Each structure stands twice: as structure tokens, then as C-alpha cells.
Amino acid sequence: MSASEFESVEASLSKYISPGDLDEVRRILYGKQTRKLDFPQSATDAAAERGFDLQGCVFEASSEQLRLPRIVRVGLIQNKIVLPTDAPVLDQIAALHKRVGEIVEVAAMCGVNIVCFQEAWSKSNPSLLMNYIPNIPKGHQSRKCHFLAKKYNMVVVSPILERDEIHGGTLWNTAVVVSNSGKVLGKTRKNHIPRVGDFNESTYYMEGNTGHRVFQTQFGKIAVNICYGRHHPLNWFMYSMNGAEIIFNPSATVGELSEPMWPIEARNAAIANHCFTCAINRVGTEHFKNEFTSGDGRKAHHEFGHFYGSSYVAAPDGSRSPGLSRIRDGLLIAELDLNLTRQIGDQWNFKMTGRYEMYGEELTKAVQNDFKPNIIKE
Ligand SMILES: NC(=O)NCCC(=O)O
């Protein structure tokens, strides 16, 4: 079976591990068992008709005497491109708007409060730039999101490519956060730009300059760590330092490059920073008419490899949701009790025991030209 046919680790575990062992295997691999989220029949039917994977789970927290539970439902959407990569750009965008719109509609039926799409959701893979980079907030992508946000009373996190007209047409890889009022709350730009495999993104857009913004929404404090930023523990950390309770990681990455890292990085960030993380990956194999190389000795080729989906949510207690399909579009809905962030923080105290002043001083020295590593020799 090829990588683009293998459905998911979870499906394989359920198929081959005896029911007696499965709970233990899941506990060890996935942490405390999450409860399955029940959906209205209309939502299950719509997902089946529209041909996407619908999964849901509940992360519970202990009840507290002085605070009410803070329940929020997040929706993670992964999708294939709809039209070929050489179809007219506006047709591609319209087809993706339609597809994502029908998935968001199911999210609304299931009471989702915050939805996040995959990186550069309204285009084929962002590493091969095409000739249409909309402006925000005027572009097609934003208008669609304002409409959805207002219609469904849902915060929409929309990762797009942005052209910054007031700064010489600079391109950025950006996530726009649209409030559930339908207004743009703000935008945040991808801090770390990959130069790995075929992801030659530094050719196309710049390292973000918006720092580690956190957005206060009606449903909690959220941040967006775009794709390659997930390999940088300090990037997650700074969003958390600014108070993020949920950090979304909209991504576009392929199996050969990163699949073994995928289940670890966002999950580790949730543990290390006492927050929830939502890792969303593009799905499918995208074919480009013009072949390309990355100067790494490989023959010129037409495809990046298989975008393996597998979107998931991780919690501060180390537990995680099942992953969505590796090969199909999907909607993962997780119900979070945000009280869990402080409860786990009070138990493990990573924030309290972090030696930030010491790291700060040492990092300040380490970035100087005359830095001498602190190595003791005999
Ligand atoms: N889109 C993107 O940043 N991809 C880089 C590859 C990776 O981070 O796995």
C-alpha cells in the first residue's frame, strides 16, 4: 500500500490490535482517553454525503469551586485542492471556497466556536507561488470568512498569502483572525520560513514581523503558529508567554519530510506550555505541470509528495485526539475546557519553574558575535 492510500494509524490500530489490548495501547500512545463527541444526525449525514471524515472528542477538566467550566469547541478543517493546479486561479479559489464552506456548515451544525483552516487554504501548496495574491481585508478570501464568521457566530482563523501594498507589494504568509462579529480582529504573520526539501518558501515571502500576537476572542485567547514555526519550541513558547490558551498550527507538509515529527511537535508544545494546540495539515497529492527541483540531487519532479492530513488536537495533560484521515478531507471537532490549562499548570508548574531570566541573559550573550560557548574542558 502506498503512503497516499494508507488511511490512518488509528484505523490500523483498531483493525489489528485485540480489543483487550487496544485501550492500553491507546493510553500509552495517546494519553488519558478523551470522550467521543456526539454529533447531530444531520451533521453525520451531511459529512457522509459531502465525502469527508468527521470526528470529535471532548477534553475534560476537573470541576472547580471558584470558576465555572470554560467550554469551547474548536473545528480543524483539512482539505484537498479541488481543481488542478493549472486551472484559472479564480476558479480554483471559488472551488475551494465552496468546498470549505460546506465543511464549515457542518462545523456550525456541531456548535463549533472557533474554526481554523489549513495553511494557505484557498490555494495549492504555498511553496509554489501562483500569480494571484489577494490583499487583506479586501480579498476574496477575507470576504468569505467575514460572511461565515457572522453567519455562524464563529471565530474564523484564515491562513492566506498576503500582499502588503503599502510596503512595496511585500508578500507574507499570514493568518487573519476574523471575530465572530464578522470583523477582522487582526492578522499574524508566519515567523519562520522553510528552506527544506521542496519548501523553498524564502523565495516567495518574508519572515513575519508581527511577533507573537495573541487574540482575545469571546471564546478564549488564541494564537496562530504557522506551519514550519512548529519546529521552533521558542516560537510556541512566546505565544504562550503572551497568554495563548489555544495555539493553532495550520500547516502544509508531506510524508517523506515530516510525518514522524508531526504527532510529536504540537503535542509537546501543548505539554511544555500548559495550553491546547491544534495541528492542521493539508491533504492530498498536488500535481504541477511544470517540473521543479530544489538543487538537492533529486531529479526534476512534478509533485511535492503526499500531504498526509492527520490533523489533531493536543491538551496540556499530554493527551491528544485521534488524527483525521491521511487521505481524505476532514473536520475534527474538539470540545475543550480551558480550565485544564491552569489546572495542569498548577500541577506541573512549568511556567513557575522556568528559569526565564537565566535563559534571557544567556541567549542575549549567545547571539553576540564575540559569544564563547560555556564549555568546561579538562
Ligand atoms: N509550509 C511549510 O512551512 N512547510 C515546511 C515543511 C514542514 O514544516 O514540515
The ligand as an ORCA input file, in Angstrom:
! r2SCAN-3c Opt
* xyz 0 1
  N       4.622     25.015      4.588
  C       5.703     24.757      5.310
  O       6.185     25.605      6.056
  N       6.257     23.531      5.143
  C       7.541     23.200      5.623
  C       7.712     21.767      5.880
  C       7.452     21.404      7.301
  O       7.493     22.245      8.188
  O       7.230     20.220      7.555
*
